[in-house]
Amino acid sequence: MKSANIVIASEIKQKSVIDMGLTFTAMIRLFEKGTKPIIGKKLYEEFQKLKEIRTEEEFKRLHGNFCIWFTKNIKTAQKERDNRIIKESGYALYGHAAKLLDVVLKVYVYYSSLPDSETAVVILPFMNTAIDNPILNHLKIKFPDEIIQAKSVEQIDQKLYDKLQCLIKTEINNEFNNDIIPTQYDDIMWYRLNRDT
């Protein structure tokens, strides 16, 4: 039986890693002030369910449910320039939710082996690539016959998100001989597409 102190330490560790993941996304500035703790709390609650996941379908359900919650509860920040409103606040979009979740999951499960190493081994093959604008543009070039009209993450809806994840799996098969998982593809492509050359 774990002592109360060990349980508290584990909870704080998980919340700290989620907070680091949220910072790592570089997306918090897109949302209304005060939403980071709300998002962090929801992620912590959802991540407690990871130990129960055994199938890709269960993972997709958790992923989709979080994204739907996000689009109904989190609002974007109002954008201003020269003391003028250039974009009103509105509910966050699916692309926002999916990217944020995929990045925080990567930090939590892939980088930190949370909630524990056994669960991480089960969950990792189900996880997705965090699609940012450079990866989106790369996929448009890599798959010119596919109709990808989105110009940014903000324009990615659930249907397009699923399509992009399928294209990523195709590229993993064709270019990486299926030797990597989508989170590793994410790291490799981020390095290739964002480094200064």
N, C-alpha and C positions, 0 to 999 in steps of 0.2 A: 504494500500500500504506500503510495507516494505521500510524503509529508505535505502539509499546507504550504510551506515555504517553497518546495520544489514546484508545486502547481502554480504558485504565484510567479515564480521566476520564469517558468515556461510560458505563461500567458504574456508576461511583459516582453519576453524575447520575441514571441510571435507578433505582438503589436508593434514592436520596434522595427522588425523586418518589413512589415506591411508599410509602416511610415517611410522607411528607406525606399521601398518600391514605389510608393506614391511620388516621392521626390524624384526618383530616377526617371519616372515617366515624363517629367518636364511639362505636364499637362495641367497641373492644379491651377495655374494662372488663368486658364481658359474658363474656369468656373467661378460662380459667385463666391465672394469672401465668406468664410465660415463653413464651407462644404467639406474641406479636407477631413475633419473629425467624423463627419457623417459618413463619408465614403469609407474611411478607415474602419469604423465600427461595423458597417455592413460587410466589408471584406473579411474582417475577423470572424463574424458570424458564419459567413458562407464557407470560409476555409476550415471551420470546425467540421464540416460535412465531408471534407476530402477523404478522411479515413474510411468512410462508408462506400466510396466509389470503387467499383470493380470493372465497369464496362465503359466503352467510349460513349455509348448512348447516355449513361448516367452523367458522365462528364459534360456532354453537350447540353444536357438539361440544366445542370448547375450554371454553366456558362451563359446560356440563353436567358435563364431566369434573372441572373444578375444584370445582364444588359438591359432587359425590359424594365427592371426596377430602376436602374440608373436613368433611363430615358424618361421615366415618370416622376422622378424625385430630385434630380440634379439639374440645375439651370446654369447656362453659360453666363459669363460676366458681360455686362454691357460694355461695348467698345466705344471709346471716345478719342477724338483727335482735335486739338486746338479748341478745347471746351465745347465741342459739338459731338452729339451722339451719331456714330456712323453705323452702329449695329445694336439693336435692342437685345436685351437679355431674353433667352428662350430656353425651352427644355433641351438638354443635351441630346445628341443624336447617337445612333447605334455605333457608328464608327468611333466616336469618342469613348463610349463604354467599352467596346471590344479591345481597343488599343490599351486603354488603362488597365483593364483586367488582365490581358495577356502579359503586359510588362510586369505587373505586380506578382502574378503567378510565377513568372520566370524567376524573379528575385526570391520569392518565397520557397518554391519547390525545387527549381533547378540549381540556383546558386546556394541556397541555404538548407536544402534537404529537409524542409519542414512539410507537414507537421512531424514527420520522422522519416528515416531513410527507407523503411519498407513501403510506406505510402508513396514516397517520391518515385520509387521504382515502378509502381503500378500506374501513377498519374502521368509521368513524363511522356510516354508514347501518345497520349491523348491530347496533349497541350498543343496550342497553335502558335504560329508566328505572329508577333506583334507587328501589325502592318502600319508603317509610317509612310510619309509622302515619298521618300526615296525608294522604298520597296514597291510602293504602288506604281511609281513611274517606271521602275525596272521591269515589273511584270507586264506593263503595257508595251514596252519595247520587246521583251522576250517572247510575248505571245501576241503578235500584231493581228492575228486573225480573230482574236477574242474581242468582243465589244465591251470595252471598259471606259465608260464615259466620265467616271468620277475623276476630278482633278485634285482632290485632297481627301484626307481621312474623314473629314466632316461629311463628305458626300457618299460615304460607304454605308449602305443599308444592309440588313441581315442577308438578303439574297446575294448581293455582291460580295459580302464578307465570306460567305460559304464558298462562292465561286473562286475567289482569290486564294482561299486556303487549299482548294483542290489544285489550282495552278501551281502553288508552292510545292505540293506533294509531287506533282508531275516533274517539276524542276529538280526536286531532291532525288527522284528516281533517275532522271536523265543525266544530270550533271554531277551528282554526288553518289551514284550507284546505291542509293538507299542506305548509305552508311551513317547518315545523321538523322536526327529528329528535328521537327520544326523549330524548337527552341535553339538548337545549334545552328540551323540555317539562319535564324534571326541574328545571332551573334556574328556569324560569318559575313552576312550581307550588310549588316550595320557597319562593320569594319570596312568592307570593300566600298560601300557607297558613300560613306561619310568621312573617310580619312582624307587628309590633305595630301595631294600627290604632287 
